[in-house]
Amino acid sequence: MRRFWITAVATFALDQLTKLGVVHGLDLIDRHEIDVLPPYLVFRMAWNEGINFGLLSHGSDIARWGLIAVALVISAWVIWWMRRERGNWKAELAGGLLVGGALGNIVDRIAYGAVADFLNMSCCGIENPYAFNVADIAIFAGALGLVIFAKGAAAGQAKGGKPVRRRR
């Protein structure tokens, strides 16, 4: 579990430091947009009250606290799962990415009422209207990594690596 916790803390710290540096340090809140390597990388301020791509954004406190609760439940479940995955270092890294990213976005929801997104990438004549942050990258990579590398009960296997029998 040491690898899991180191990854989670490092991911959380990187997410929060980049948000502080770009959003507040470069004053992206007032500037709204900073060309870094246009169009490949632009810092574009966006406050996301929902989940990915602004889905489920209602702007209400119930939705905000509901999303915080869901993220906490998922994080707790991943921690429980990783305790059962002992020795699977790839799954531990993936779980740490997911939990660290989720906690980073939770802090934003509590502090600002929404998640601070600022990374925008476009290419090849296609303009991407969405922004994201380090936590979003970590959550996506962590979830994908768990799908690919995890074995345990959550992946359809009983203890010992044998497939779970399903009743018909």
Secondary structure, DSSP 8 states (H G I E B T S, - for coil): -HHHHHHHHHHHHHHHHHHIIIIIIT-HHHH-EEEEETTTEEEEEEEESSSGGGTT----HHHHHHHHHHHHHHHHHHHHHHHHSTT-HHHHHHHHHHHHHHHHHHHHHHHHSSEEEEEE--BTTB-----B-HHHHHHHHHHHHHHHH--SGGGTB-TTS-B-----
